[in-house]
Amino acid sequence: MGRRSRGRRLQQQQQQQRLGSAEDGGKRNGAGWEGGYPEIVKENKLFEHYYQELKIVPEGEWDQFMGALREPLPATLRITGYKSHAKEILHCLKNKYFKELEDLEVDGQKVEVPQPLSCHLETFIPSTLCPEVQLFRCGCLCGFSASGQKEELGNISRQEAVSMIPPLLLNAHPHHKILDMCAAPGSKTTQLIEMLHADMNVPFPEGFVIANDVDNRRCYLLVHQAKRLGSPCIMVVNHDASCIPRLQVDVNGRKEILFYDRILCDVPCSGDGTMRKNVDVWKKWSALNSLQLHGLQLRIATRGAEQLVEGGRMVYSTCSLNPIEDEAVIASLLEKSEGALELADVSSELPGLKWVPGLSQWKVMTKDGQWFTSWDDVPHNRHTQIRPTMFPPKDPEKLQAMHLERCLRILPHHQNTGGFFVAVLVKKASMPWNKRPPKLQGELAEPRAPVPPSPAEPMAGCTSDTSELESKLAPGISDTGAVERAENMDSSGSKRDGVCGPPPSKKMKLFGFKEDPFVFIPEDDPLFPPIQKFYALDPSFPKTNLLTRTTEGKKRQLYMVSKELRNVLLNNSERMKVINTGIKVWCRNNSGEEFDCAFRLAQEGIYTLYPFINSRIITVSIEDVQVLLTQENPFFRKLSSEAYSQVKDMAKGSVVLKYEPDPTKPDTLQCPIVLCGWRGKASVRTFVPRNERLHYLRMMGLEVPVGKKREGAAAAPGAASPAEPEDGPGAPSPAEPEHGPGAGSPAEPEVGAGAEQEAGPDASSGGDPAEAGLPR
């Protein structure tokens, strides 16, 4: 009891001290906030000594460099999405929200109006700079961005300015096959997806993005980022980038190795270029961090170069200023490539960008400050910590031929950004150790026993066979894996058509959660003809690209991928772990057969699906859009006469609501909008997620409070509208839960960023009560 009493008294004293600090208004002293954490001192003598010795900063600019590092990093916003939508958002920002900032003050300090970055020439991804504190403390701007509505939808993303540079230098086009080797959390991946969809009139670009990350949990964050853009051309996989499997695709009936046109290699790094936002780096910085990461960075870059097509482009980038992680990796990669790779001169591709050339000479420093200028000077007891690839080449002619000055180093004080390093590599020929094409499984001389192929083939640069290592680590799992693989085999022993099962269970147990299989819809599946007839789908609709995530029972949701990703899935399901791919285009309605079609449209994939739909389209005016987005179940008579004439004779069921801008009315919304809806007995409503609904209303100049429901919204999720019970079983009912393409383990909700279990009429509604009401 005595201990407990003393403990209670101590807690009371600490609480009184905290209350006293709050009553004093949080006065500051030299040590920091009273009653709070002490401020981190932004000093590190070893850091300053190291970079002054390496001379990475131009002469006479050291004080400005250190001064910029001690200042907080400005917040940067990037506008994403379709070109027309991005232009409309930018117009709304400039003419409404930013104008309100011109004469505004926060804590006696004038708010700086955000400005576009000079180095980002593309008008569809403009970026703005403003102090981060002002961004969140300014009420009018908070209503637009900090509330999270547009960031959640994907129209506005907070992304560091220098982080936007690698995708721009990648120079990706819609027909390119792109690999993002270390993709999480996904801001650069979203840029690449936007580049694929440069022409919004093309629903299925020829190219695709495969986004990889080694961390299984971060993969679900990556899924969440990518899903906001609603692209059928993105696949998220979970592998170690330094030995990511070599994939194969079917080309005119024969298997060929998949080589990528563009590879983004944004490797893990020490991050000393992020000191302005990650203040912990000041006290944790050590030269040892770079020495430990150098080998991994070189292995990842080497693996990327192996999978790059001849003539392709790879961008290597870090948020570190250290040449051990930057120029040393590039120099070693160029040296071992023996002329197969060369540094591209990209100095003119971003004319507004300020940068300094890469170094051609540098030294290596140990944790305790000891310097070495060459590998010959390193004592034997340091050989495990310092490697020969960390030093510049000895041969002056070879060093000059590398053109390391073509590397770009961005310093914080030049453009008020973070520190960054970028190098652009072009592949001229096969890597020396890859001159002979790898033998494919279909070309083996002797047929093997009827068992599935191994999860991964031996790869150059890997020290041991992965499957052999896993068998040693988990010897009792192999039988279970064989049983699971057999589930996707027919009685003859061959793999079932269109079923892309997960990798063996031993991989699941070692590296993450088990994923549901990807099952493509057969061409003769009886569920598709009613859908095709009900929506009058165009004959060019690629029905073979439809898939589900279940092999048994009713198919609850239908997803769609591009033709190219289908090829990748069908030929590599046993060698790679796919976390997510495809976008949801249809959801099953219980009792939906009463409406001649059991599936309703899903908003997530409507922009991809709309070009193929020729029926059940209602053209609406801007006034109709406002009514539909602000009222729960508006009666037909509340619509315009044009919309009323289209909807009154239409059968009940899912519909498309299409708005086309009027060029003669420049003050109205000037971007097309496509919404999913439901035609009830006497009313029509939209099935649009709450965030997306608020996004469209704000673009139309209507400010809706975040917590406000639409007029007539149901009082509880799933409750039908009390005014119109007559629809009864004909209305869409909540679908049963089914794991979507990004669903994680049900027992692990904290990683379910990509999970899409249906809890109402539309899984994308996010549980909003306004989305669960049923149409009249």
C-alpha positions in Angstrom: 0.0 0.0 0.0 2.9 2.3 0.8 4.3 2.0 -2.7 0.9 2.6 -4.3 0.3 5.8 -2.1 3.7 7.1 -3.1 2.9 6.3 -6.8 -0.4 8.2 -6.6 1.2 11.2 -4.9 3.9 11.3 -7.6 1.2 11.2 -10.3 -0.7 14.0 -8.6 2.5 16.1 -8.4 3.2 15.6 -12.1 -0.3 16.5 -13.1 -0.2 19.7 -11.0 3.1 20.6 -12.7 1.5 20.1 -16.2 -1.5 22.2 -15.2 0.8 24.9 -13.9 2.7 24.9 -17.2 -0.6 25.2 -19.1 -1.8 28.1 -16.9 1.5 29.9 -17.5 0.7 29.8 -21.3 3.5 27.4 -22.0 6.3 29.9 -21.4 9.6 29.1 -23.1 13.0 29.1 -21.6 16.4 28.1 -23.0 15.8 24.4 -22.5 12.5 24.3 -24.3 8.8 24.3 -23.3 8.1 24.1 -19.6 6.6 20.7 -18.8 7.3 19.4 -22.3 10.1 17.8 -24.3 13.3 19.8 -24.6 14.0 21.2 -28.0 16.5 19.4 -30.2 19.7 21.4 -30.7 20.3 21.6 -34.4 24.1 21.2 -34.1 26.3 18.3 -35.1 30.0 19.1 -35.3 30.9 15.8 -37.0 28.3 16.4 -39.7 29.7 19.9 -40.4 33.3 18.6 -40.4 32.4 15.8 -42.7 30.7 17.9 -45.4 33.1 20.8 -45.2 36.0 18.3 -45.8 34.1 16.8 -48.9 33.3 20.3 -50.3 29.8 19.4 -51.5 28.7 23.0 -50.9 30.1 25.7 -53.3 32.7 28.0 -51.8 31.2 30.9 -49.8 27.8 29.3 -49.4 28.4 27.2 -46.2 26.6 29.6 -43.8 23.6 29.8 -46.1 23.6 26.0 -46.4 23.6 25.5 -42.6 21.1 28.3 -42.0 18.7 26.6 -44.4 19.1 23.2 -42.7 18.1 24.8 -39.4 14.9 26.4 -40.8 11.7 24.3 -41.0 10.8 22.8 -44.3 7.9 24.6 -46.2 4.9 22.5 -47.0 4.5 21.5 -50.6 1.2 20.5 -52.3 0.9 18.6 -55.5 -2.3 18.6 -57.5 -3.0 15.1 -58.9 -5.6 13.4 -61.0 -7.0 13.8 -64.5 -5.7 16.9 -66.4 -9.0 18.6 -66.6 -9.8 18.0 -62.9 -6.3 19.2 -61.9 -6.7 22.4 -63.9 -10.1 23.0 -62.2 -8.7 22.4 -58.8 -5.8 24.8 -59.5 -8.3 27.4 -60.8 -10.3 27.0 -57.6 -7.2 27.3 -55.4 -5.9 30.5 -57.1 -9.2 32.3 -57.4 -10.7 31.4 -54.0 -8.5 30.0 -51.3 -5.2 31.7 -52.1 -6.8 35.1 -52.5 -8.1 34.9 -49.0 -4.5 34.5 -47.8 -3.2 37.8 -49.3 -4.0 40.0 -46.3 -4.1 37.3 -43.6 -1.9 37.2 -40.5 -1.2 34.3 -38.1 0.3 35.1 -34.7 1.3 38.5 -36.0 3.1 37.1 -39.1 1.8 37.7 -42.6 0.8 34.5 -44.3 2.8 33.8 -47.5 0.6 33.0 -50.5 1.7 29.6 -52.0 3.6 29.9 -55.2 4.2 27.3 -58.0 7.6 25.7 -58.2 9.5 27.0 -61.2 11.1 23.6 -62.1 7.7 21.8 -62.5 6.7 22.8 -66.0 3.7 20.5 -66.3 0.5 22.5 -65.5 -1.3 19.4 -64.4 1.0 18.8 -61.5 1.7 22.3 -60.2 3.2 22.5 -56.7 2.9 25.2 -54.1 5.2 26.3 -51.3 4.0 27.7 -48.0 5.2 27.4 -44.3 3.8 24.2 -42.8 2.6 25.9 -39.6 0.6 28.4 -41.6 -0.9 25.7 -43.7 -2.6 24.0 -40.7 -3.4 27.1 -38.7 -5.0 29.1 -41.4 -8.7 28.5 -41.4 -9.6 29.1 -45.0 -6.8 26.8 -46.3 -7.6 24.2 -43.7 -11.1 24.0 -45.1 -9.7 23.0 -48.5 -6.7 20.8 -47.7 -5.9 20.1 -44.1 -9.4 18.7 -43.5 -8.0 15.7 -45.4 -10.9 15.4 -47.9 -8.9 16.2 -51.0 -5.8 14.4 -49.8 -7.8 11.3 -49.0 -9.4 11.4 -52.4 -6.0 11.9 -54.1 -6.6 15.3 -55.7 -4.1 17.1 -53.5 -1.1 15.4 -52.0 1.5 16.7 -49.6 4.8 15.8 -51.1 8.3 17.2 -50.6 9.3 19.3 -53.6 12.6 17.4 -54.3 10.7 14.1 -54.1 8.8 15.1 -57.3 11.9 15.3 -59.4 12.8 11.6 -60.0 9.5 10.7 -61.7 9.8 13.8 -63.9 13.3 12.9 -65.0 12.2 9.3 -65.7 10.3 10.8 -68.7 7.6 8.1 -68.7 5.0 7.7 -71.4 1.7 5.8 -71.5 3.2 2.9 -73.4 6.1 2.3 -71.0 6.4 -0.7 -68.6 7.6 0.9 -65.3 9.1 -0.7 -62.2 9.2 1.3 -58.9 11.6 -0.8 -56.8 11.2 0.9 -53.4 7.8 2.5 -53.8 6.3 3.0 -50.3 4.7 5.2 -49.2 3.7 5.9 -52.8 3.9 9.6 -53.6 6.3 9.0 -56.6 4.2 6.0 -57.7 1.2 8.2 -58.0 3.1 10.5 -60.3 4.0 7.6 -62.5 0.4 6.5 -62.7 -0.6 10.0 -63.8 2.0 9.9 -66.5 0.5 6.6 -67.8 -3.0 8.3 -68.0 -1.7 11.5 -69.7 -4.6 11.1 -72.1 -7.8 10.6 -70.1 -9.7 9.5 -73.2 -7.7 6.2 -73.2 -9.0 4.0 -70.4 -6.3 1.3 -70.8 -2.8 2.6 -71.6 -0.4 0.1 -73.0 2.0 0.5 -70.1 1.7 -0.3 -66.5 3.4 0.3 -63.1 4.7 -2.4 -60.9 5.3 -0.9 -57.4 7.4 -3.0 -55.0 8.3 -2.6 -51.4 10.1 -5.0 -49.1 8.0 -4.1 -46.0 4.7 -6.0 -46.1 2.9 -3.5 -43.9 4.1 -0.5 -45.9 2.7 -2.2 -49.0 -0.8 -1.6 -47.8 0.0 2.1 -47.3 1.2 2.0 -50.9 -2.1 0.3 -52.0 -4.0 3.1 -50.3 -2.1 5.8 -52.2 -2.4 4.1 -55.5 -6.1 3.2 -55.2 -7.1 6.8 -54.9 -6.2 7.3 -58.6 -8.4 4.4 -59.8 -6.1 3.0 -62.4 -6.3 -0.6 -63.9 -2.6 -0.4 -64.7 -1.0 -0.6 -61.3 0.2 -3.7 -59.4 1.6 -3.7 -55.9 4.1 -6.5 -55.0 6.1 -7.4 -51.9 9.7 -8.4 -52.5 13.2 -7.5 -51.5 14.3 -5.1 -54.2 17.9 -6.4 -54.3 16.6 -9.7 -55.6 13.2 -9.0 -57.0 12.2 -11.9 -59.3 12.7 -11.8 -63.0 9.2 -12.0 -64.6 8.1 -13.5 -67.8 5.3 -12.7 -70.2 3.6 -14.4 -73.1 4.5 -12.9 -76.5 2.7 -14.5 -79.5 2.6 -17.9 -77.7 6.1 -18.0 -76.4 7.5 -17.0 -73.0 9.8 -14.1 -72.9 11.6 -12.3 -70.1 9.9 -9.0 -69.0 12.3 -6.0 -69.3 11.1 -2.6 -68.1 11.3 0.6 -70.1 11.6 2.8 -67.0 12.8 1.9 -63.5 12.7 4.2 -60.5 15.3 3.2 -58.0 14.7 5.5 -54.9 16.8 3.4 -52.5 16.7 3.4 -48.6 19.3 6.0 -47.4 20.6 7.7 -44.2 18.3 10.7 -45.0 20.6 13.5 -43.9 19.0 15.7 -46.7 15.7 15.6 -44.7 17.1 17.4 -41.6 14.6 20.2 -42.1 11.6 18.0 -41.4 13.3 15.1 -39.5 15.0 16.9 -36.7 16.1 13.6 -35.1 18.8 13.3 -37.8 20.7 16.1 -36.1 21.6 14.0 -33.1 21.5 10.6 -34.8 23.7 11.4 -37.8 26.8 9.3 -38.1 29.1 8.4 -41.0 28.5 4.8 -40.1 25.0 5.0 -41.4 26.2 5.5 -45.0 28.8 2.8 -44.7 26.2 0.3 -43.7 23.7 1.2 -46.4 26.1 1.4 -49.3 26.1 -2.3 -50.1 22.3 -2.6 -50.1 22.0 0.4 -52.3 24.5 -1.0 -54.8 22.7 -4.4 -54.9 19.3 -2.7 -55.5 20.7 -0.5 -58.3 22.4 -3.5 -59.9 19.2 -5.5 -59.8 17.4 -2.6 -61.4 20.0 -2.3 -64.2 19.6 -6.1 -64.9 15.9 -5.7 -65.5 16.1 -2.6 -67.6 15.5 -3.0 -71.4 18.2 -1.8 -73.8 17.6 1.9 -74.5 15.6 2.2 -71.3 16.1 4.8 -68.5 16.7 4.2 -64.8 16.6 7.0 -62.2 18.7 6.4 -59.0 17.9 8.8 -56.2 18.4 9.3 -52.5 17.5 11.9 -49.9 21.1 11.9 -48.7 23.9 14.3 -49.5 26.7 11.7 -48.8 28.8 10.6 -51.8 29.2 7.1 -50.3 25.5 6.6 -51.0 25.4 8.7 -54.1 28.4 9.0 -56.5 30.1 5.9 -55.0 27.1 3.7 -55.9 26.9 5.2 -59.4 30.6 4.9 -60.1 30.7 1.3 -58.9 27.6 0.4 -61.0 29.1 2.0 -64.1 32.4 0.3 -63.6 30.9 -3.2 -63.3 28.6 -2.6 -66.3 31.7 -2.3 -68.6 30.0 0.3 -70.8 26.5 -1.2 -70.7 25.3 1.8 -68.7 26.0 5.5 -69.1 25.0 8.6 -67.2 22.5 10.8 -69.2 22.9 14.5 -69.4 19.5 15.9 -68.1 20.7 19.4 -67.3 18.2 20.9 -69.7 15.2 18.8 -68.9 14.1 20.8 -65.8 15.4 24.3 -66.7 14.1 26.0 -63.5 15.9 23.5 -61.2 19.0 24.7 -59.3 21.6 22.0 -58.7 25.3 21.4 -58.3 27.2 18.8 -60.3 28.2 15.4 -58.8 31.6 14.9 -57.2 34.5 13.1 -59.0 36.7 12.9 -55.9 35.7 12.1 -52.3 37.1 10.4 -49.2 35.7 7.9 -46.7 35.3 8.6 -43.0 34.8 6.2 -40.2 32.4 6.7 -37.3 35.2 8.1 -35.1 36.3 10.6 -37.7 39.3 8.7 -39.3 39.7 9.5 -43.1 40.8 7.2 -45.9 41.5 8.4 -49.4 41.8 5.0 -51.1 41.2 1.3 -50.5 44.9 0.7 -50.1 45.0 2.9 -47.0 42.3 0.9 -45.2 43.7 -1.4 -42.5 42.6 -5.1 -42.6 40.5 -4.8 -39.5 38.3 -2.2 -41.2 37.7 -4.3 -44.4 34.3 -5.5 -43.1 33.1 -1.9 -42.6 34.7 -0.2 -45.6 34.6 -1.7 -49.0 36.6 -0.9 -52.2 33.3 0.2 -54.0 33.1 3.2 -51.7 36.1 4.9 -53.3 36.3 6.7 -56.7 38.0 4.8 -59.5 41.8 5.0 -59.5 42.1 5.3 -63.3 41.7 9.0 -64.3 40.6 8.2 -67.8 38.0 5.7 -66.6 36.8 8.3 -64.0 36.5 11.0 -66.6 34.6 8.7 -69.0 31.9 8.2 -66.3 30.9 11.8 -66.4 29.9 11.9 -62.7 29.4 15.6 -63.1 26.1 14.7 -64.8 24.7 13.6 -61.4 22.4 16.2 -59.8 22.8 17.2 -56.1 20.0 19.6 -54.8 21.1 21.7 -51.8 18.5 23.1 -49.4 19.5 26.8 -49.6 19.3 27.1 -53.3 15.5 26.7 -53.6 14.3 26.5 -50.0 13.8 22.7 -50.3 15.3 19.5 -48.7 18.6 17.9 -49.8 18.5 15.4 -52.6 20.6 13.4 -55.1 19.5 12.2 -58.6 21.3 10.3 -61.3 19.8 9.2 -64.7 21.2 6.1 -66.3 20.6 4.8 -69.8 21.2 1.2 -70.8 23.2 0.7 -74.0 23.7 -3.0 -73.9 23.1 -6.1 -71.7 25.0 -6.3 -68.5 28.2 -8.3 -68.9 26.9 -11.2 -66.8 23.6 -11.3 -68.7 24.9 -11.7 -72.2 23.3 -15.1 -72.5 19.5 -14.9 -72.2 18.2 -16.9 -69.2 16.6 -20.2 -69.9 12.9 -20.2 -69.4 10.9 -23.0 -67.8 9.0 -23.7 -71.0 12.3 -24.4 -72.8 13.7 -27.0 -70.5 15.2 -30.0 -72.3 13.7 -32.6 -69.9 10.2 -32.3 -68.6 9.8 -32.1 -64.9 7.3 -33.9 -62.7 3.9 -32.3 -62.7 4.5 -29.8 -59.9 4.2 -26.0 -60.1 7.3 -24.0 -60.9 9.5 -22.8 -58.1 8.6 -19.4 -56.6 11.7 -17.7 -57.9 14.4 -18.6 -60.3 18.1 -18.1 -59.5 19.0 -14.4 -60.1 22.3 -12.7 -60.7 23.6 -10.8 -57.7 21.8 -13.1 -55.1 24.1 -14.9 -52.8 21.9 -17.9 -52.3 18.8 -19.5 -53.7 15.7 -18.0 -52.0 13.6 -21.2 -52.0 16.4 -23.2 -50.5 16.9 -20.7 -47.8 13.2 -20.6 -47.0 13.1 -24.4 -46.8 15.9 -24.3 -44.2 14.2 -21.7 -42.2 10.8 -23.4 -42.3 11.2 -27.1 -43.0 7.7 -28.0 -42.0 5.8 -25.7 -44.3 6.6 -27.2 -47.8 3.8 -29.8 -47.6 1.2 -27.2 -46.8 2.4 -25.1 -49.7 2.0 -28.1 -52.1 -1.6 -28.6 -50.9 -2.4 -24.9 -51.5 -0.9 -24.9 -54.9 -2.8 -28.0 -55.8 -6.1 -26.2 -55.1 -5.5 -24.2 -58.3 -4.8 -27.3 -60.4 -7.4 -29.4 -62.3 -7.6 -33.2 -62.2 -5.1 -33.6 -65.0 -2.4 -31.8 -63.0 -2.3 -28.6 -65.1 -3.0 -25.2 -63.7 -6.6 -24.0 -63.9 -7.2 -21.4 -66.6 -7.4 -17.9 -65.3 -6.6 -18.7 -61.7 -3.6 -16.8 -60.3 -3.1 -18.3 -56.9 -0.9 -16.9 -54.2 2.8 -18.0 -53.8 3.5 -21.0 -51.5 2.3 -20.6 -48.0 5.8 -20.8 -46.6 6.4 -17.4 -48.3 3.2 -16.1 -46.7 4.3 -17.2 -43.2 7.7 -15.7 -43.6 7.0 -12.5 -45.4 3.4 -11.4 -44.6 -0.2 -12.2 -44.8 -1.9 -14.6 -47.1 -3.6 -13.0 -50.1 -6.7 -14.3 -51.9 -6.2 -15.6 -55.5 -6.8 -13.6 -58.6 -9.4 -15.4 -60.7 -10.1 -14.2 -64.2 -13.6 -14.5 -65.5 -13.8 -17.2 -68.3 -15.2 -16.0 -71.6 -18.2 -18.3 -71.4 -19.1 -17.4 -67.8 -22.9 -17.0 -67.6 -22.7 -14.0 -65.3 -21.4 -11.6 -68.0 -24.1 -11.7 -70.8 -26.7 -10.1 -68.5 -24.3 -7.3 -67.6 -23.3 -6.8 -71.2 -27.0 -6.6 -72.3 -28.1 -4.4 -69.4 -25.4 -1.7 -69.9 -25.2 -2.3 -73.7 -21.4 -2.7 -73.5 -19.4 -2.0 -76.6 -18.1 -5.1 -78.4 -14.6 -3.8 -77.8 -15.0 -4.2 -74.0 -12.1 -6.4 -72.8 -14.2 -8.9 -70.8 -11.2 -11.3 -70.4 -9.6 -8.6 -68.1 -12.3 -9.0 -65.5 -11.4 -10.8 -62.3 -12.6 -11.7 -58.9 -10.8 -12.7 -55.6 -12.7 -15.9 -54.9 -12.8 -19.4 -56.4 -15.9 -20.5 -54.6 -19.5 -19.2 -54.2 -21.1 -16.2 -55.7 -18.8 -13.5 -57.1 -19.5 -10.4 -55.1 -17.2 -7.9 -56.8 -15.7 -7.7 -60.3 -12.4 -6.0 -60.8 -10.6 -5.0 -64.0 -6.9 -4.9 -65.0 -5.3 -3.9 -68.2 -4.4 -6.5 -70.8 -0.7 -6.2 -70.1 -1.1 -6.7 -66.3 -3.3 -9.7 -67.1 -0.4 -11.2 -69.0 1.9 -10.6 -66.1 -0.5 -12.1 -63.6 -1.2 -15.3 -65.5 2.5 -16.0 -66.1 4.0 -15.1 -62.8 1.6 -16.0 -60.0 4.0 -18.6 -58.5 7.1 -16.4 -58.5 5.8 -13.1 -57.1 3.7 -12.0 -54.2 1.0 -9.7 -55.4 -0.6 -7.5 -52.7 -3.0 -5.6 -55.0 -4.0 -5.0 -58.5 -7.1 -3.9 -60.5 -10.0 -1.5 -59.8 -13.5 -2.4 -58.8 -16.0 -1.9 -61.6 -19.2 -3.8 -60.5 -20.7 -4.9 -57.2 -23.4 -7.5 -56.7 -26.8 -6.5 -55.5 -28.8 -9.0 -53.4 -32.0 -9.6 -55.3 -30.5 -7.7 -58.2 -31.9 -10.2 -60.7 -35.2 -8.4 -60.4 -33.6 -5.6 -62.4 -32.3 -7.9 -65.2 -28.8 -7.4 -63.9 -27.3 -8.6 -60.6 -24.4 -6.1 -60.6 -24.4 -2.4 -60.1 -21.7 0.1 -61.1 -18.9 1.1 -58.7 -17.7 4.7 -58.6 -14.1 3.5 -58.1 -13.8 2.3 -61.7 -16.5 4.4 -63.5 -14.0 6.5 -65.4 -12.4 3.4 -66.8 -15.7 1.7 -67.5 -17.7 4.6 -68.9 -16.2 4.7 -72.4 -17.7 1.2 -73.0 -21.2 1.8 -71.7 -23.9 2.7 -74.3 -27.0 2.5 -72.2 -28.5 3.8 -68.9 -26.6 7.1 -69.3 -28.3 10.2 -68.0 -26.9 13.6 -69.1 -27.2 16.1 -66.3 -26.7 19.8 -65.9 -24.5 21.5 -63.3 -27.7 22.3 -61.3 -28.6 18.6 -61.4 -25.2 17.7 -60.1 -25.6 20.0 -57.2 -29.0 18.5 -56.4 -27.8 15.0 -56.6 -24.7 15.6 -54.4 -26.5 17.6 -51.7 -29.8 15.7 -51.4 -30.1 12.1 -50.4 -33.0 10.8 -52.7 -34.2 13.7 -54.9 -37.5 13.1 -56.7 -37.4 13.2 -60.5 -39.3 16.5 -60.5 -36.3 18.2 -58.8 -34.1 17.5 -61.8 -34.0 19.6 -65.0 -36.5 18.9 -67.7 -33.8 17.3 -69.9 -32.7 14.9 -67.1 -36.3 14.2 -66.2 -37.2 13.2 -69.7 -34.3 10.7 -69.8 -34.9 9.1 -66.4 -38.7 8.9 -66.3 -39.0 6.0 -68.8 -35.9 4.2 -67.7 -36.1 0.9 -65.8 -35.0 0.7 -62.2 -31.4 -0.1 -61.5 -27.9 1.2 -61.7 -27.3 4.3 -64.0 -24.5 6.6 -65.1 -24.8 10.3 -64.5 -22.7 12.3 -66.9 -22.0 16.0 -66.8 -20.3 17.7 -69.8 -19.0 21.3 -69.3 -20.4 24.1 -71.3 -17.6 26.2 -72.9 -20.0 29.1 -73.3 -20.3 29.4 -69.5 -16.7 29.8 -68.3 -17.9 30.5 -64.7 -19.3 27.0 -64.4 -17.3 23.8 -63.8 -15.2 23.1 -66.8 -14.3 19.5 -66.4 -16.4 16.4 -67.2 -17.9 14.4 -64.2 -19.1 10.8 -64.3 -21.1 9.6 -61.3 -22.7 6.2 -60.4 -26.3 6.4 -59.4 -29.4 4.3 -58.9 -32.8 4.9 -60.5 -35.5 4.1 -58.0 -39.2 4.1 -58.3 -39.7 7.8 -57.9 -36.2 9.2 -57.2 -32.6 8.9 -58.2 -29.5 9.0 -56.1 -25.8 8.9 -56.4 -23.5 6.2 -55.0 -20.4 8.4 -54.5 -18.0 8.3 -51.6 -18.3 11.2 -49.2 -14.8 12.6 -49.9 -15.4 12.6 -53.6 -18.8 14.2 -53.2 -17.2 17.1 -51.2 -14.5 17.4 -53.8 -17.0 18.0 -56.6 -19.0 20.4 -54.5 -15.9 22.5 -53.7 -14.9 22.6 -57.3 -18.4 24.1 -58.0 -17.8 26.7 -55.4 -20.1 25.2 -52.7 -18.5 24.9 -49.3 -20.1 22.1 -47.3 -19.2 21.6 -43.6 -17.3 18.4 -43.1 -19.8 16.9 -40.7 -22.9 17.9 -42.5 -25.0 15.1 -44.0 -26.9 15.3 -47.3 -30.6 16.3 -47.0 -32.7 13.4 -46.1 -29.8 11.2 -45.1 -30.7 8.1 -43.2 -30.3 8.3 -39.4 -28.3 5.1 -39.2 -26.0 3.2 -41.5 -28.0 0.8 -43.6 -31.4 2.3 -42.7 -33.9 2.7 -45.5 -35.5 6.1 -46.2 -38.6 6.2 -44.0 -40.5 8.2 -46.6 -40.3 5.6 -49.3 -40.5 2.0 -48.0 -42.1 0.7 -51.2 -38.9 -0.2 -53.0 -38.4 -2.9 -50.5 -36.3 -5.8 -51.8 -35.7 -4.1 -55.1 -33.2 -1.6 -53.6 -29.6 -2.4 -53.4 -28.8 -4.2 -50.1 -25.5 -4.4 -48.3 -23.2 -6.9 -49.8 -21.5 -9.6 -47.8 -17.9 -8.9 -46.9 -15.3 -10.0 -49.4 -11.7 -9.2 -49.4 -10.9 -6.8 -52.2 -7.6 -6.7 -54.1 -5.9 -4.8 -51.3 -7.5 -6.6 -48.4 -5.1 -7.7 -45.7 -5.6 -10.3 -43.0 -9.0 -9.8 -41.1 -7.1 -10.2 -37.9 -4.8 -7.3 -38.8 -7.0 -4.2 -39.3 -4.1 -1.9 -38.8 -2.6 -2.8 -42.1 -5.8 -2.8 -44.1 -5.3 0.4 -45.9 -6.1 -1.4 -49.1 -8.9 -3.5 -47.7 -12.2 -3.1 -49.4 -14.7 -5.1 -47.5 -18.2 -4.1 -48.4 -20.2 -2.7 -45.5 -23.0 -0.9 -47.5 -24.2 -0.2 -51.0 -20.7 0.9 -52.0 -17.5 -0.2 -50.3 -15.9 3.1 -51.2 -18.5 5.0 -49.1 -16.2 4.6 -46.1 -19.1 3.9 -43.7 -20.7 7.3 -44.2 -24.4 7.1 -43.0 -25.4 9.2 -46.0 -24.2 6.5 -48.3 -26.2 3.8 -46.8 -29.7 5.2 -47.5 -31.7 3.4 -50.2 -33.3 5.1 -53.2 -37.1 5.6 -53.4 
